[in-house]
Amino acid sequence: MKKIGFMLLMVLLIIVSAACSNTDDMNENTTGDKTEPSEAQQENDDQAEDEADDNGETLTLQLLKADEENGETIEGHNIYSELDQIVKDNPDMGVANDFSVFVVNAIYDDEENAKLLLLAINRLPDPIKNLSFNYTLGTEDGEYVFENQHVTMDEETAGVLQPNSTFPLVLSITPEQDEVLKKIDENNQVVKIEDFEFETE
């Protein structure tokens, strides 16, 4: 397995995300089922576009393998279709020659359980799979959403993330973690990714 200092989280009850020696600014999360970018997120869009100017490739939203096998489509799925619009509005999102994570917002299920919704973006030249790492996300004041949490993404469930592609990552959080998440912004965030490993195709 190759090792890189990345940042990663995970989707639809998988876990993963990464950014090689470089973490994207945390975006203020919003509530509800909508995945529209927040004001802080839109500021980060501009920064991400600047960083990705040399990518030369438009970003493409990719279904998770498990969702694809279950017959899901981007157009027919509420979250995927809204994420697809975000990707189309920000085709240069991501960090050139790197893997990065873009925080979209917090979403809630019918029972009001919170989940953190993200986009994992692969701007590396190779497809990547079977990822794992220890993830910390919090504030400079010492409040943490996650602290050294081990996260994994296996090929069987998530599939292979192609170059210049992105897919959604979702990580369940408690009400207490959700409150900390709402306090995080680009000026006070603490993000650490340690022991990151991945395989290439």
C-alpha positions, 0 to 999 in steps of 0.5 A: 500500500502507498502512504500519503499525508491525506485527509479523508472521510466516508459516505452513506455509512462508509467512512473516508477522506483526505488531502495530501499535506494540504487540507481544504478549508472547513466549510460552515455546515448548514441544516436540513436535507438541502445540500446548497453551499453555505457562504463560507463554502462559496468562499472556499469554492473560489480558493479551490478553483484557484488551486485547481486551475492547472488540473485541465480536467473537469470534475465528475461526480461518481456513484459509490459502487454499492449504490450503483449496484443497487440501481441508483442513478445520479439523476434519480437520487436526491442527494446525488443530484444536488451534489452533481449540481454543486460539482457542475457549478464548481468544475475546478474544485479540488487540489491539483495532483492531490486528494482533497475533501470538500465539506458540504453540510450536515444532513438529517434523516427522518429521525433527526440523526445528523450526518456530515456530508462531504465530497472526496476529490481525486486529482491524483493521476491514478485511480485510488481504492482501499483507503484508511487513516486516523482523522481529527477534526476540531477547533483551536479551542480544543473541541473536537468532532473527531479525534484520531478516529480510524476511518476506512473505505474499501473497494467492495463498498465504495469502489475505485475513485477515478482521477478527476472524480469525486463521490459523496462521503457521509459520517454519522455524528452525535448531537454533541459532535454536530454542535462542535461542527457548527463552531468550525470555520476556516479561521479556527479549524484543526484537521489532522490525517495520520497513517493514511494508506491507499492502493492504486489500480 
